[in-house]
Amino acid sequence: MPVVTIQQGPRKVEQKRELVKKITEAFVEALEVPAESVSVWIQEYQGEDWAHAGKLIADK
């Protein structure tokens, strides 16, 4: 049972629907598993909750 975890900034629900659809399709095609076996977890973080190169994303 493939489990995919995505960590990202906030996105619109329509974008997340499209993302999980395409990820699931990729696993079905590449691993030849049923779509029902693929789980996708989306963890969203605000700009003040993560940093890159020593700076909060909110400060960029």
TAWO-V537964 format. One record per residue. N is the residue number from 1. RES is the residue in one small letter. SS is DSSP state (H for helix, E for strand, - for the rest). Layout:
N:RES:SS, N:RES:SS
This chain:
1:m:-, 2:p:-, 3:v:E, 4:v:E, 5:t:E, 6:i:E, 7:q:E, 8:q:E, 9:g:E, 10:p:-, 11:r:-, 12:k:-, 13:v:H, 14:e:H, 15:q:H, 16:k:H, 17:r:H, 18:e:H, 19:l:H, 20:v:H, 21:k:H, 22:k:H, 23:i:H, 24:t:H, 25:e:H, 26:a:H, 27:f:H, 28:v:H, 29:e:H, 30:a:H, 31:l:H, 32:e:-, 33:v:-, 34:p:-, 35:a:H, 36:e:H, 37:s:H, 38:v:-, 39:s:E, 40:v:E, 41:w:E, 42:i:E, 43:q:E, 44:e:E, 45:y:E, 46:q:-, 47:g:H, 48:e:H, 49:d:H, 50:w:-, 51:a:E, 52:h:E, 53:a:-, 54:g:-, 55:k:E, 56:l:E, 57:i:H, 58:a:H, 59:d:H, 60:k:-
